[in-house]
Amino acid sequence: MAAGLEVKPGELDAFKTEFNQAVAQELSKVDLSPVQHIDSVVEADVVTFDFLKQLKQLQPFGQNHPEPVWVMKNLSVSGSPRVVGSTHLKLELVSKGRKFEAIAFNYPLSQLPAGKLDVAFTLKENNWMGNKTLQLDVKDIHAADPG
């Protein structure tokens, strides 16, 4: 959906002010906060190459058929996360004795919560120098819910 309007020369500043006031009355911070859709919570033992193979059968993904987003809860960070490519965070996450490579694009290290994490991700296969591993393509990270 698109719309257009015409503002007379010299009236743009007044229009901006009135428009912003009207929007502020109608919308709250919640309306403007991004929402991450989650398909399901999964346990570490489910996240396997066989699971990835089954997910690939659901392809192709696109605008009307988005890739599933999963959440694993209470993950620990193993070792030291590192910044790669200047803005991406590479880390190793652990749940129930299983380690997972993870990459969070455009995620500052300074925003990584301390302690246990709940992580939203899509599942990928990383093939580096002939070594295939599962990789969590991180969509969101939060401090683990204590409940």
ROBABA-780902 format. One line per 8 residues: their letters; for each residue x, y, z of N, C-alpha, C, O. Coordinates in pm, whole numbers. Layout:
REM residues N
a) X/Y/Z/X/Y/Z/X/Y/Z/X/Y/Z; ...
//
This chain:
REM residues 147
maaglevk) 84/-116/0/0/0/0/89/123/0/189/127/71; 54/221/-78/131/345/-86/36/464/-81/-82/453/-112; 90/576/-41/12/699/-36/106/815/-69/227/803/-54; 49/923/-112/129/1040/-143/60/1165/-94/-59/1165/-66; 136/1271/-83/79/1399/-45/168/1510/-97/284/1487/-132; 114/1628/-100/190/1743/-146/190/1846/-35/86/1879/21; 308/1896/-4/323/1999/99/373/2126/29/467/2123/-49; 307/2235/59/344/2362/-3/483/2405/42/525/2380/155
pgeldafk) 555/2471/-49/688/2521/-13/681/2608/113/592/2691/128; 776/2586/202/781/2665/325/697/2609/438/705/2659/551; 618/2505/413/532/2449/517/577/2310/564/508/2245/641; 694/2267/517/742/2133/552/769/2119/702/733/2018/761; 833/2218/762/863/2208/906/736/2200/989/728/2121/1083; 637/2280/956/510/2277/1029/441/2141/1009/384/2085/1103; 448/2090/886/388/1959/859/456/1852/944/389/1770/1007; 590/1852/947/664/1752/1026/623/1756/1172/599/1652/1234
tefnqava) 614/1876/1228/578/1891/1369/439/1835/1397/421/1757/1490; 342/1875/1317/205/1828/1337/193/1678/1313/123/1607/1386; 260/1630/1210/256/1487/1180/314/1406/1296/255/1307/1338; 429/1447/1347/492/1375/1457/406/1379/1584/402/1280/1658; 339/1489/1610/250/1498/1726/131/1401/1710/93/1333/1805; 74/1397/1591/-40/1307/1566/2/1161/1581/-70/1081/1640; 119/1126/1527/169/988/1538/195/953/1684/161/843/1727; 255/1045/1760/285/1020/1901/158/993/1982/162/915/2077
qelskvdl) 47/1056/1946/-79/1035/2017/-138/897/1986/-205/838/2070; -112/847/1866/-173/722/1821/-89/598/1851/-143/490/1872; 41/614/1852/129/499/1867/204/503/2000/235/610/2052; 231/386/2052/312/377/2173/447/316/2135/467/274/2021; 538/310/2232/668/247/2206/651/102/2163/728/52/2081; 551/35/2218/527/-106/2184/494/-119/2036/537/-214/1971; 418/-25/1982/382/-29/1841/504/-19/1750/504/-71/1639; 607/47/1798/724/72/1717/839/-24/1747/945/-15/1686
spvqhids) 819/-115/1842/924/-211/1878/921/-330/1784/815/-384/1755; 1038/-371/1735/1040/-488/1647/999/-614/1723/1026/-628/1842; 934/-704/1652/888/-830/1711/952/-944/1634/944/-949/1512; 1015/-1035/1706/1076/-1152/1643/977/-1268/1650/942/-1313/1759; 932/-1315/1536/843/-1430/1531/923/-1557/1564/1033/-1577/1513; 867/-1641/1649/931/-1767/1688/836/-1880/1650/718/-1877/1684; 890/-1980/1580/807/-2095/1543/795/-2196/1657/687/-2251/1680; 906/-2220/1728/899/-2316/1838/1026/-2310/1920/1131/-2267/1873
vveadvvt) 1015/-2354/2043/1130/-2376/2130/1179/-2517/2104/1099/-2611/2098; 1310/-2534/2089/1367/-2666/2066/1474/-2695/2171/1538/-2605/2225; 1491/-2822/2197/1596/-2867/2288/1721/-2898/2205/1712/-2923/2085; 1836/-2896/2269/1963/-2917/2201/1969/-3051/2128/2027/-3059/2020; 1910/-3155/2184/1920/-3286/2121/1840/-3296/1991/1860/-3390/1913; 1751/-3201/1965/1672/-3199/1842/1751/-3136/1727/1729/-3170/1610; 1842/-3046/1760/1915/-2969/1660/2031/-3054/1606/2141/-3054/1661; 2001/-3127/1498/2095/-3222/1439/2098/-3203/1288/2017/-3128/1232
fdflkqlk) 2191/-3271/1222/2193/-3268/1076/2066/-3331/1018/2019/-3288/913; 2010/-3430/1085/1885/-3490/1037/1771/-3388/1045/1688/-3380/954; 1767/-3310/1152/1668/-3204/1166/1685/-3102/1054/1586/-3058/994; 1810/-3064/1025/1836/-2969/916/1792/-3027/782/1736/-2955/700; 1816/-3154/761/1774/-3219/636/1622/-3210/621/1572/-3184/511; 1549/-3233/729/1403/-3223/724/1359/-3079/696/1264/-3056/622; 1429/-2983/756/1396/-2842/731/1416/-2804/585/1337/-2729/528; 1522/-2857/525/1549/-2826/384/1438/-2874/293/1419/-2819/184
qlqpfgqn) 1364/-2976/335/1252/-3026/255/1137/-2925/250/1048/-2936/165; 1138/-2828/340/1033/-2725/343/1064/-2609/247/978/-2524/224; 1184/-2606/191/1223/-2498/101/1142/-2503/-28/1088/-2608/-61; 1132/-2394/-102/1206/-2269/-85/1136/-2176/15/1014/-2174/25; 1217/-2101/87/1166/-2002/180/1163/-1867/110/1243/-1839/21; 1069/-1784/152/1057/-1651/91/959/-1568/170/926/-1600/284; 911/-1461/109/825/-1366/178/697/-1431/232/659/-1404/346; 633/-1514/155/508/-1577/199/530/-1713/264/434/-1778/306
hpepvwvm) 655/-1755/271/690/-1884/333/825/-1867/403/927/-1916/355; 823/-1796/518/950/-1764/584/1018/-1887/644/954/-1986/679; 1148/-1876/654/1228/-1982/717/1191/-1991/865/1177/-1888/931; 1176/-2112/918/1141/-2126/1061/1248/-2067/1152/1368/-2082/1128; 1201/-2001/1257/1290/-1945/1359/1266/-2024/1488/1153/-2039/1534; 1375/-2073/1544/1370/-2158/1663/1430/-2083/1781/1502/-1985/1764; 1401/-2132/1900/1463/-2078/2021/1517/-2195/2103/1450/-2296/2122; 1640/-2178/2150/1695/-2265/2254/1713/-2179/2377/1756/-2064/2369
knlsvsgs) 1681/-2236/2491/1685/-2162/2616/1800/-2208/2704/1847/-2321/2695; 1843/-2117/2789/1945/-2145/2890/2077/-2193/2832/2137/-2288/2883; 2121/-2127/2726/2250/-2160/2666/2362/-2086/2740/2342/-1976/2792; 2478/-2149/2744/2597/-2085/2800/2692/-2052/2686/2696/-2122/2585; 2769/-1947/2703/2872/-1911/2607/2999/-1986/2648/3042/-1980/2763; 3058/-2056/2552/3183/-2128/2575/3297/-2046/2517/3291/-2004/2401; 3400/-2023/2595/3513/-1945/2545/3478/-1798/2534/3387/-1749/2600; 3553/-1730/2449/3534/-1586/2432/3471/-1557/2297/3528/-1593/2193
prvvgsth) 3355/-1492/2296/3297/-1449/2168/3394/-1354/2099/3470/-1283/2165; 3391/-1354/1966/3480/-1264/1894/3405/-1191/1783/3307/-1242/1728; 3453/-1074/1753/3395/-993/1646/3465/-1033/1517/3588/-1039/1511; 3386/-1059/1413/3439/-1091/1281/3379/-995/1180/3264/-953/1193; 3457/-960/1080/3406/-870/976/3363/-736/1030/3279/-671/969; 3416/-693/1139/3395/-564/1207/3262/-548/1279/3254/-470/1374; 3156/-618/1238/3026/-595/1305/2953/-723/1344/2843/-717/1398; 3011/-838/1317/2942/-964/1343/3004/-1035/1463/3125/-1027/1486
lklelvsk) 2920/-1105/1537/2964/-1173/1657/2965/-1323/1633/2862/-1381/1597; 3079/-1385/1653/3093/-1530/1638/3111/-1587/1777/3197/-1541/1853; 3031/-1688/1812/3041/-1744/1945/3006/-1892/1943/2946/-1943/1848; 3045/-1959/2049/3011/-2100/2066/2917/-2109/2185/2946/-2059/2294; 2803/-2173/2162/2700/-2186/2264/2687/-2331/2307/2704/-2423/2226; 2657/-2352/2435/2650/-2487/2490/2516/-2507/2559/2468/-2422/2634; 2456/-2623/2530/2333/-2664/2598/2335/-2814/2618/2352/-2890/2522; 2319/-2856/2741/2313/-2998/2775/2431/-3075/2717/2415/-3185/2664
grkfeaia) 2549/-3016/2727/2670/-3082/2682/2697/-3072/2533/2803/-3116/2488; 2607/-3017/2455/2627/-3001/2310/2673/-2860/2279/2619/-2763/2333; 2772/-2850/2191/2824/-2719/2150/2770/-2685/2011/2759/-2770/1923; 2738/-2557/1994/2687/-2507/1866/2765/-2382/1826/2782/-2291/1906; 2811/-2380/1702/2867/-2257/1647/2750/-2163/1621/2642/-2206/1582; 2773/-2035/1644/2668/-1936/1620/2730/-1810/1563/2842/-1773/1597; 2655/-1745/1477/2695/-1615/1425/2577/-1519/1436/2464/-1552/1399; 2606/-1401/1488/2504/-1296/1503/2549/-1178/1419/2643/-1106/1456
fnyplsql) 2483/-1157/1306/2521/-1049/1216/2480/-915/1273/2370/-899/1327; 2569/-818/1261/2545/-681/1308/2502/-678/1455/2407/-609/1493; 2573/-755/1535/2541/-763/1678/2665/-722/1757/2765/-794/1756; 2661/-608/1825/2778/-562/1900/2808/-651/2021/2716/-692/2093; 2932/-680/2041/2975/-759/2156/2927/-696/2286/2894/-766/2381; 2924/-563/2290/2883/-492/2411/2737/-519/2449/2699/-497/2564; 2655/-567/2355/2514/-595/2385/2489/-738/2429/2376/-773/2463; 2592/-822/2428/2575/-961/2468/2551/-968/2619/2637/-927/2697
pagkldva) 2433/-1021/2661/2406/-1029/2804/2501/-1127/2873/2551/-1221/2812; 2525/-1102/2999/2607/-1193/3079/2519/-1310/3125/2397/-1296/3136; 2581/-1424/3151/2509/-1538/3205/2440/-1620/3097/2476/-1614/2980; 2341/-1697/3140/2268/-1786/3049/2185/-1704/2949/2139/-1594/2980; 2169/-1762/2828/2102/-1690/2720/1987/-1771/2661/1990/-1894/2659; 1886/-1700/2614/1782/-1756/2527/1813/-1699/2388/1825/-1578/2371; 1825/-1789/2288/1871/-1748/2156/1770/-1790/2050/1732/-1907/2042; 1726/-1694/1968/1640/-1721/1852/1732/-1734/1731/1825/-1655/1714
ftlkennw) 1705/-1834/1646/1797/-1861/1535/1728/-1936/1422/1622/-1997/1440; 1790/-1930/1306/1760/-2022/1198/1880/-2116/1189/1991/-2079/1226; 1856/-2237/1142/1961/-2338/1140/2024/-2346/1001/1954/-2354/900; 2156/-2344/998/2231/-2349/873/2337/-2458/880/2371/-2509/987; 2389/-2490/763/2504/-2578/754/2623/-2492/714/2619/-2423/612; 2728/-2496/794/2849/-2422/763/2951/-2520/706/2983/-2621/769; 3000/-2490/588/3098/-2577/524/3227/-2496/508/3236/-2410/419; 3324/-2522/593/3449/-2448/591/3564/-2545/572/3591/-2629/658
mgnktlql) 3630/-2533/460/3745/-2617/426/3711/-2766/434/3789/-2847/484; 3591/-2799/384/3548/-2938/381/3491/-2992/511/3449/-3107/517; 3490/-2909/616/3437/-2950/745/3295/-2896/761/3275/-2774/767; 3197/-2984/766/3057/-2942/778/3016/-2941/925/3036/-3038/998; 2957/-2828/966/2907/-2814/1103/2771/-2746/1098/2737/-2677/1002; 2694/-2767/1202/2570/-2692/1218/2605/-2554/1269/2696/-2538/1350; 2532/-2454/1222/2556/-2318/1268/2422/-2251/1297/2329/-2257/1217; 2415/-2187/1411/2296/-2110/1447/2314/-1970/1389/2407/-1898/1424
dvkdihaa) 2223/-1931/1301/2221/-1797/1246/2131/-1715/1339/2009/-1718/1328; 2193/-1644/1430/2122/-1579/1541/2036/-1464/1491/2082/-1378/1416; 1912/-1464/1536/1818/-1357/1504/1796/-1265/1623/1767/-1147/1607; 1811/-1320/1746/1792/-1241/1866/1853/-1314/1984/1857/-1437/1987; 1902/-1237/2079/1961/-1291/2202/1905/-1214/2320/1897/-1091/2318; 1865/-1288/2423/1819/-1226/2548/1879/-1301/2666/1915/-1418/2654; 1891/-1234/2777/1926/-1304/2900/1819/-1409/2925/1700/-1383/2905; 1862/-1526/2969/1767/-1636/2990/1661/-1597/3092/1689/-1532/3192
dpg) 1540/-1639/3064/1428/-1617/3154/1449/-1704/3278/1461/-1826/3266; 1454/-1644/3397/1482/-1722/3517/1369/-1818/3554/1387/-1908/3636; 1251/-1799/3493/1135/-1883/3529/1130/-2008/3464/1036/-2085/3487
//
